[in-house]
Amino acid sequence: MGELARLLILFGLVCIVLGVLFLLGPKIPGAGKLPGDILIRREETTIYIPLATSLVVSIVLTLLINFLVR
């Protein structure tokens, strides 16, 4: 039962961190507007593919997780 409790607490903390990131995301300068991001605008449709932003977030999270685990 202790393992389940720890897992639920960890899941809750992850949800809180993601919520804060979603709130602060638009205020981060340059986020979502990197040179590798693709934005296609047509008459009634807008398609946004954040390739470079996803890559940067992935690298930062990988470094952070590796730093915390070691």
N, C-alpha and C positions, 0 to 999 in steps of 0.2 A: 504494500500500500504506500510505503514511503517513496518508492520510485515514481509511482503515478502522481503523487503530490508534487514532487520536484519537477516532473515533466509539465504539469499544469502551470506551475509558477513560472517556469521558463517560457512557456507559450504565452502567458500573460505579459511577461516583460517584453518579449519580441513584439507583441501587438502594440504595446505602449510606445516602443521605440519607432515602429513603423508609422503609427499615428502622428507622432511628433514630426517625423520626417516629411509626411504628407502635408502637415500644416506649414512647415518652414520651407518646403521645397521651392515654391514660387519666389521666395525672398532671397534665395541663393543666386548671386550674380553669375550669369553664364550657364546655369544649369538648363539643359535642354536646348541650348543654342550653340552647340559645338560644331566645328567645321565638318564633321562626319555624319551629322544628323540629316535625315532626308525629310523634306516637307513638300508635299504635293497638294496644290490647291486647284480645284476645278470649280465649276459653277456652283454646285450645291454640296460638294464633298471636299473634305480635307483629310489627308492621310499623313500621319506623322510617324516616322520610323527612327527612334533614337539610337542609332548604331554606336556612335562615339560615346554618348552619355552612358549607355549600357556597359561599354567596355571600361570606362573610367570607374564606374560604380563597382564593377566586378573586381577590378584590380585593387581598389581601396578596401573592399570587404575581405578579399583574400589576404591582403597584408595584415589587416586588423585581426582576423581570426587566427592567422599564424602567430602573430605577436601574443595574443591572449592565451593560446594553447601552450606555447612553449614557456 
